């Protein structure tokens, strides 16, 4: 999924994405699609649990025509200490096949909670998980199951962490390295999440990336965030800050299998960011991947 020798430039798809796509045109080459936004889940006790949102699907197909597509989920919540919601996985598999995803990504966070009739009730915020051998073994088994069911590679995304788990056996990059080694999965490297952890948890971004096996990185996300009650949040409500671009410029040339760089924004922030501002960040990604491809070639 490259053009020439460079990664594609993508956009996280949402209800506000069409206005940006119309303005950006061919600058948007790939769409990262959240399957959970394309259906309603009425609960396991319902006669028909899942109902597709046909209007949203129709509009998505119109904008996806001629563009590459990838899946970016939260509902399966793979690191949660509970069985995979197999009926939900079946719906994701059907959408993945129908929309022709090239790969499927999930988060290295726990989103699902055991509550009520819906097996995958959402916590509303990605909860951190302990990076230990028990979680690694459990997660590896789930990743292998999802890869087999979808027939494609699964990527795990490094999270923005607001309450770090103390005393972990693995550092996060080492955990992702080992998970990839055991399962053949890849990494979705969210550079803004990493920057968020720099701001809140004194993580050294360069040290983190030097420890990570960057040949496992298939997709990169960039975005912007905002301050809230003394924390810097991964709100997707701002344009990409300079330190994120700096990390991208330094480390993208070290990612030999990178296929896509995606800009994320929240649909509620379009007026605040401005369509021209969002298109400007998409243009900067094009400049970034061109420079990176030139550096790799050199």
C-alpha positions in Angstrom: 0.0 0.0 0.0 2.4 2.6 -1.2 2.6 5.1 -4.1 6.0 4.7 -5.7 8.3 4.1 -2.8 6.5 6.2 -0.2 3.6 5.5 2.3 0.1 6.6 1.5 -1.4 9.6 3.2 -4.6 8.9 5.0 -7.4 10.3 7.1 -9.4 8.8 10.0 -12.9 8.6 8.6 -15.8 10.1 10.6 -19.1 11.9 9.9 -17.1 15.1 9.4 -14.5 13.6 7.1 -16.5 14.1 3.8 -16.1 17.9 3.9 -12.4 17.5 4.4 -12.1 14.9 1.6 -14.0 17.2 -0.8 -11.6 20.0 0.0 -8.4 17.8 -0.1 -9.3 15.7 -3.1 -6.6 13.4 -4.2 -4.4 14.4 -1.3 -6.4 11.8 0.8 -5.2 8.5 -0.5 -6.4 6.2 2.3 -9.2 6.0 4.8 -8.9 4.5 8.3 -12.4 3.3 9.1 -13.9 2.5 12.5 -16.4 -0.4 12.0 -18.3 0.3 15.3 -19.6 3.6 13.8 -21.3 1.7 11.0 -23.8 -0.3 13.1 -25.9 -0.2 16.2 -25.4 -2.9 18.9 -28.7 -3.5 20.6 -27.4 -6.1 23.0 -27.0 -9.9 23.2 -30.6 -10.4 24.3 -32.1 -8.7 21.3 -33.7 -10.7 18.6 -31.4 -9.0 16.1 -28.3 -7.6 17.9 -26.6 -5.7 15.1 -28.2 -3.1 12.8 -26.1 -1.5 10.0 -26.4 2.2 9.4 -27.1 2.1 5.7 -26.9 5.8 5.1 -23.4 6.1 6.7 -22.3 3.0 4.7 -23.5 4.4 1.5 -21.7 7.7 2.0 -18.5 5.9 3.1 -18.5 3.8 0.0 -18.8 6.9 -2.2 -15.8 8.5 -0.6 -13.8 5.3 -0.4 -14.0 4.7 -4.1 -10.5 4.8 -5.6 -8.9 5.0 -2.1 -7.3 2.3 0.0 -9.1 1.4 3.2 -8.0 0.0 6.6 -10.0 -0.9 9.7 -9.4 0.8 13.0 -11.5 -0.8 15.8 -12.1 -0.4 19.5 -15.0 -2.8 20.2 -13.0 -6.0 20.4 -10.9 -4.6 23.2 -8.3 -7.3 22.8 -6.3 -6.6 26.0 -9.4 -7.0 28.2 -9.3 -10.0 30.5 -12.5 -11.5 28.9 -13.3 -13.7 25.9 -13.5 -12.2 22.5 -17.0 -11.1 21.5 -17.3 -13.5 18.6 -20.6 -12.2 17.2 -19.0 -8.7 17.1 -15.9 -10.2 15.4 -18.2 -11.7 12.8 -19.7 -8.3 12.0 -16.2 -6.8 11.8 -15.1 -9.6 9.5 -18.1 -9.0 7.2 -17.4 -5.2 7.0 -13.7 -5.9 6.5 -14.4 -8.1 3.5 -17.1 -5.7 2.1 -14.9 -2.6 2.4 -11.7 -4.4 1.4 -9.5 -3.5 4.4 -5.8 -4.0 3.8 -5.3 -4.6 7.5 -7.1 -4.2 10.8 -5.9 -2.3 13.9 -6.9 -2.3 17.6 -5.6 -0.5 20.6 -3.2 -1.7 23.3 -5.8 -0.6 25.9 -8.8 -2.1 27.5 -12.1 -0.5 26.4 -14.6 -3.2 27.3 -16.3 -3.7 30.6 -18.6 -6.5 31.9 -21.9 -4.7 32.3 -25.5 -5.4 31.3 -26.8 -7.2 28.2 -24.1 -5.8 25.8 -21.0 -8.1 26.1 -18.7 -5.3 25.0 -20.0 -2.3 27.0 -17.5 0.5 26.5 -15.6 2.2 29.3 -15.4 5.4 27.3 -11.7 5.7 27.8 -8.8 3.4 27.0 -7.8 1.8 30.3 -4.1 0.8 30.8 -3.1 -2.9 31.0 -0.2 -4.4 32.9 2.7 -5.4 30.5 3.4 -8.8 32.0 3.7 -12.3 30.8 0.1 -13.3 31.6 -1.3 -10.4 29.6 1.1 -11.1 26.7 0.2 -14.7 26.5 -3.6 -13.9 26.6 -3.3 -11.1 24.1 -1.2 -13.2 21.7 -3.8 -15.8 21.6 -6.5 -13.3 20.8 -4.4 -11.6 18.1 -3.9 -14.9 16.4 -7.6 -15.7 16.5 -8.5 -12.3 15.0 -5.9 -12.6 12.3 -7.2 -16.0 11.3 -10.8 -14.9 11.3 -10.2 -11.7 9.3 -7.6 -13.3 7.0 -5.2 -10.3 7.4 -2.6 -8.8 9.6 -3.6 -7.1 12.9 -1.8 -4.0 14.2 -1.7 -2.9 17.8 -1.6 0.8 18.6 0.5 2.2 21.4 -1.9 4.0 23.8 -2.1 7.4 25.5 -1.8 6.4 29.2 -3.2 8.6 32.0 -2.8 6.2 34.9 0.3 4.1 34.3 0.4 0.6 35.8 3.4 0.3 38.1 5.8 -2.6 38.3 5.3 -4.0 34.8 7.6 -6.8 33.6 8.0 -5.2 30.2 8.5 -1.7 29.0 5.8 -0.9 26.4 8.0 -1.0 23.3 9.5 -4.3 24.4 6.0 -5.7 25.0 5.0 -4.7 21.4 8.3 -6.2 20.1 7.6 -9.5 21.8 3.9 -9.6 20.7 5.0 -9.1 17.1 7.6 -11.8 17.4 5.1 -14.3 18.7 2.1 -13.6 16.4 3.4 -11.8 13.3 1.2 -8.8 14.1 2.3 -5.3 13.3 2.4 -2.0 15.1 0.3 1.1 14.6 2.6 3.8 16.0 0.6 6.8 17.2 3.2 9.5 17.6 0.7 11.8 19.2 -0.1 9.2 21.9 3.6 9.0 22.5 3.9 12.7 22.7 0.9 12.7 25.2 2.9 10.3 27.4 5.9 12.5 27.1 3.8 15.4 28.5 2.0 13.5 31.2 4.4 10.7 32.2 7.9 12.0 31.4 8.3 9.3 28.7 11.3 9.9 26.5 9.9 9.6 23.0 13.3 9.1 21.2 14.4 6.5 23.8 11.0 4.7 23.3 11.4 4.6 19.5 15.0 3.5 19.7 13.9 0.5 21.8 11.0 -0.4 19.4 11.7 -2.7 16.5 10.6 -0.2 13.8 10.4 -2.8 11.1 7.1 -3.8 12.7 5.5 -0.4 12.1 3.0 -0.5 9.3 0.9 2.6 10.0 1.6 5.9 11.8 -0.9 8.3 13.3 -0.4 12.0 13.9 -2.9 14.3 15.6 -3.2 17.2 18.1 -4.5 17.4 21.7 -5.7 19.8 24.4 -5.2 20.5 28.1 -7.8 19.3 30.5 -7.5 19.6 34.3 -3.7 19.6 34.2 -3.4 16.8 31.8 -2.6 16.9 28.1 -5.1 14.8 26.3 -5.2 12.9 23.0 -8.4 14.8 22.1 -7.8 15.0 18.3 -9.1 18.6 18.7 -6.0 20.4 17.5 -3.6 20.4 14.6 -0.4 18.3 14.9 2.1 20.0 17.3 5.8 20.6 16.4 7.3 17.8 18.6 5.2 15.2 16.8 6.5 16.4 13.5 10.0 16.3 14.9 9.7 12.7 16.0 8.1 11.8 12.6 10.9 13.5 10.6 13.6 11.7 12.6 12.2 8.2 12.8 10.0 7.6 9.7 13.1 6.9 7.5 13.9 4.0 10.0 10.5 2.3 9.2 11.2 0.1 6.2 7.7 -1.4 6.0 5.6 1.7 6.7 2.6 1.7 4.5 0.4 4.6 5.7 0.5 7.9 7.7 -2.9 9.0 8.9 -4.1 12.3 10.4 -6.8 12.0 13.1 -9.3 14.7 14.1 -12.5 14.6 16.0 -15.6 15.4 14.1 -16.7 18.0 16.7 -13.5 20.0 16.2 -13.9 20.8 12.5 -15.0 24.4 13.1 -12.2 24.9 15.6 -9.5 23.6 13.3 -10.9 24.8 10.1 -11.0 22.7 6.9 -8.1 24.6 5.5 -6.1 23.8 8.7 -6.8 20.1 8.4 -5.9 20.1 4.7 -2.7 21.9 5.7 -1.7 19.0 8.0 -2.5 16.5 5.2 -0.2 18.5 2.9 2.5 18.4 5.6 2.2 14.6 5.8 2.8 14.5 2.0 6.0 16.5 2.5 7.0 14.2 5.4 6.5 10.9 3.5 8.3 12.4 0.4 11.3 13.4 2.6 11.2 10.0 4.4 11.2 8.1 1.1 14.1 10.1 -0.2 16.1 9.4 2.9 15.4 5.7 2.7 16.5 5.7 -0.9 19.6 7.6 -0.1 
